[in-house]
Amino acid sequence: MEKERWYQDLYDIANLAHSLGLVVIEDSKLADIGSTNDAGMYYARQKGMDAVTFSPFAGNLEEAVKQAHSRDLGLISMVLMSNPEFGKIKSMWVDVEDDFEAYNGRAGIICGSHHVEYYLKLARDAQRFGADGIVIGAPSPKNHIKEYEIQAVRKLVDDNMLVLLPGVGKQGGEAGIIWKYFGRNNVIVNVGRDLMFPNGSNSTPEQQAEKAKYYFDMLNQLRAA
């Protein structure tokens, strides 16, 4: 019974958000075999979600995009995460022999096959398989994401690709740079902890509303710049 109320609460929140003209994204970062991913998408849709985030670790992005679209869901695939661990693997060389010409000369030869850096393949696959968006963490002096990497990703996706930008707020990411490469209406900035807990666990609705207004004004100024 408790679980049913929890499920209904999420559905009601999604409906309220829709009534206010908002998009609702389930940031679940699905990362499993096809049938398990599809189950997650089914329940996301039942809760009223518009899109889900996806981690393409298993290599099944093409299948996941088709599953999401069949359930009238958008799919947003991870490309450049800001956590330190990803900084150690983003530049791994991966085989792209079947698609190397799309990388505009950035593919190198290793053991007779064309390879590119991992984050570039993630961006190219998102475009190639029809994902609706990509995740790029907000760069900052505290993380490993560089401007030239954002620029390289931009060259691999078309003008309609959406960007989900986490890392603004408590993580100190810089949101402004993303509009240098992606359209002013193509970026969704994700602010979590600083909105929910502007004054720690005792944050009041009034404090949350004040913080939301702060980010609303700040991000719109950056978009207009």
N, C-alpha and C positions, 0 to 999 in steps of 0.2 A: 504493500500500500504506500509506504514511504517513497519507494522508487517511482511509483506512478505519479505522485504529486511533484517530485523533482522533474520528471519528464515534462509534465504539463506546464510547470513554471517556465522552463526553457522555451517551450512553444509559445507561451503567452508573451514572453519578453521579445521573441522574434516578431510576433505579430504587432506589438507596440512599436518596435523599431521600424517595421515596414509602413505603419500608419504615419510615421514621421518622415518618411522618404529616405530611410537609411538602408544600407546594404548590410546583411548579416553573414559573417564569415566564421565558419568553425575552424579554428586554428589547431586541428588535431594532428597535422603532419602524418597522415596515413603512410605506412611503410611496411607492406606485407605482401603476401601472395594475392592473386587476383580475387579469389572468392572472399577473403577476409576484408580486403579493401572495399569490395562491393557492398558487403554488409555494413561497413562503416558509412558508406555513402547513402545507403538506404535509410539508416537511422538519422543521418544528418538532414536528409530531405524531410523525414517525418517530423523533425523538430522545427522545420520552417527555415532551414539554412538556405542561403543563396549560393554559397561556394564553400569548398574545403581546401585546406592546404595539404600538400603532398610532398613526401620525401622520396626522391627517385632512386634511393639506395639499391633497391632490388632490380633496377633496370627495366621495369615494366610500366614506364610512363605512358607509352602509346596505348596500352590496354586500359590504364587508369583514366585517361582522358575520355576514351570511348564510354567507359562505365559511368563516369560523372555526367557526361552529356546525355546519356540515355535516361538519366534520372533528373534531367533539367537542372543540373548543378554546374557551376563553374569550377574549374580546377586550377589552383595556383601552386606552381612547383618551386621548390627550393633551388636557389642558384648560388647566392653568395651569403653565407651566414657569418655573423660577426664574432661568434665565440672563438676563443684562442685555438681550440682543437682543430677547427676547420681551416685555420690559417696554415696548419701543417700539411693538409691534404689537398687544398684547392689547386695546387700547382702540380699534382701528380700527372704524369703523361698517360693518356688513355687512347686506345685504338679507335680511329675514325675512318678506317680505310674505305668504308662504303659511302662516305659523305665528305671526304676531305676537301673537295673543291669549294665547299660552302664557307670555309674558314678564311678565305681571302689571303692565302699565303702564309697563314700562321701555323699550319701543320708541319711538323718535322718528321723525318724518317728515323725510325728506331726498328732495328732488326727487319728491315725491308718493308715495314708498314707505316702508314701515316698516323701520327699521334698529335694530340693537342692537350693543353692543360685541362684538368677535370672541370673547372668552373665554366670554361668555354663550351665544353660538350653539353653540360647541363642547360646552358642558355640556348644553344642550338637545338637540342632535343625538344625543349619547350616550344620553340617556334615550329619546328619540323612536324611535331605531332599534334599541334593545335591546342596547346594549353591556353587558358584564358589570361593567365598572369604568372609572374615570377616573383620570388622573394629576394630582395636585396637588402641586407642590413645597412643601417645608416653608418657611414664612416665617421670616425672620430680619432683624435690623437691616441686614444686608449686601445683601439682595435687595429686589426691588420688590413682592413679594406682600403684600397687605394683608388684614387680617381681614375687612373688609367684602366683599372679593371672594370669599373662602371662603364667607361667609354667603350671598352672592348665588347662588353655584353650588349650594349646598345646597338652595335654594328651587326649583331647576329639576330636581332628581332625586328619586327616591323613596327610601323607607327601606331598600331592598335594595341600593342602589348601593354597590359596593366602591370604596375609594380606595387607590390605590398612592401612597405618600408617599416620594419620594426627597428627598435633600438633608440628611438627618440624618447626623451624623458629621463628616467632614472639611469639609463645606460649612457646618456650623454652624447648620443649620436647627432650628427649635423644633417638636418633634413634638406637644407637649401640646395646642396650640390646636385640632388637628384633631378631637379627641374632644369638643370643645364643640359641634360641629355634626353630626358623623357618629357612628353607633353604635359602641360600644366593641368590637364584633366585626366591624366593617366596614372596618377600616383595616389595610393591609399596609405596614409600614414597611420601606423598602429602604435598607440600609446596605451599601455596597460597599467602597470603598477602605480605610476605617478598620478593617474586619474582615480584609480580605486582607493589608493592609500596616500593621499597628499599629506596627511598628518598621522601616518602610521595606522595601526589597527583601530584607532579611535576616531578615524575621519568621519565627519558628518556629511550629509547630503549637500549642505550649503558649501562646504569646502570642496567637495567633488565638483560641484557646478562651477565654482570659481576657477578651479584648475582647468576644467573643460573649456571655459570661455577664454582662458589664457592661451591654450593651444590653438583654439579656433582662430583667434586673431593673429597669432604668430605665424601659423602655417599659411593663412590666406595672404599675409604680407609677403611671405617668401614666394608664393605662387605668382603674385602680381609683379614681383621685382624683375 
